């Protein structure tokens, strides 16, 4: 027992013992020789240098892996060097303090990038230029003072300096470049009176609570003050001729463009001034966490003026508390991501808007209803991506393009009618629409890419005669797909590197005279190919409802009798959708089609979801 007790004491003593600091002083008479001095040294905690150094001497420190394990302080005050070279102390992640050469004028790019433990550094008064990313990701840096004579804070100079609370800027400063204080811990900052330019992302994600813009400022880049969750107010000096502020909200000088409504501004309602004709990039954008999920969103209601004409990209992105927004009819342009991750539940797009931009409603988790304008021409890529509550969408007849992944992840979408001006349905357009049961493809369709993967409830689909190309993965993981009406007389072109991804038991109906050519096709022939019958009125699809009856008179008028609601689609044999009509219980009369009754395909869908197809 005594032996075990002694061993425990020894373990506690030596295990908790802190190794003594090891200070090494080196005077360099010839530049480029530091590596020779360091090769036999180990466990150095403090390195004090003097003499002349060139770039190789700096790299002798940062590239010495043994040295970096213990080195916490470097004193270069008596070194003759005017430049700290690029990457000089890159990723010296044990370094806590550095004293710079007394005559230093330039710190080049990435000089101290990823020095995550660096807390103490004082820039000598001789400094005139800082390089891009010079202190990037110095997570422990708390304060720093930039000397007089420096005219710009370079790109990403202090990005991710999350502990940075205080910074002193020189009166000579004219520009704060792109992302200079990106995700810093700054809660306040005094901008010098000669500052002219703040570039994009300059204070993105910082902890700013308020900021005053000087009279000299003439340019502000996009996202300069975006994603600052604590920012409540942006003020502007009275004699600034380019910008103004109303109640802490930033505008251009004549209040025609709203530039930035601070993400942390208190209040649930805001009315945009009547003089405003445009909302700038990310104008009302809320704050996001690291997973792009909205946080700290106060606004629940915004009133837009009747004269508003344009909404720029990201204008309302991240406003998760915003449930409803009335867009005035004067709007003719809405930029991409404008409603990204908002809480909108329903919205009407004004008639003058012809393009739904890319990612417009991306990740709108509560969006149920969207009214689209009749003259809409384009639905952009990812426009409704991950809108899981969207149950229906009526695509206007003038629409000529639906972009990639436009409705990807709309898991409650049940039915879609794609207008006849569409020639291509792109990959992912309806991917993972797991409730989709009815799809009406346009007769103008030439190309069908992998658009319907994982539409697990899709049971039946009609592919028009116009189709030229069919992607192998169009219906991948559509495990419930039982019937395809494939109307092209010759098999659509597919890739030959793999088999077509269809359920093994799917039945494919093709035109009467095309059965043999489909069966001999190496891609299509592996499936159950059957002919579309041409003799009289005959069921060729799923089981006929017992209470359903069709009658056609000599004038070509069609009468349908049924005891339950349903829908009728009438196609020409080349796939042209001639008529689409919901039918009620009882007797229904359909208008005579231009094709007459000798060459039409009738598709009946009952309320219970059963589908039957007939050919006259």
Order of alpha helices (4+ residues) and beta strands (2+ residues): alpha-beta-alpha-beta-alpha-alpha-beta-beta-beta-beta-beta-beta-beta-beta-beta-beta-beta-beta-beta-beta-beta-beta-beta-beta-beta-beta-beta-beta-beta-beta-beta-beta-beta-beta-beta-beta-beta-beta-beta-beta-beta-beta-beta-alpha-beta-beta-beta-beta-beta-beta-beta-beta-beta
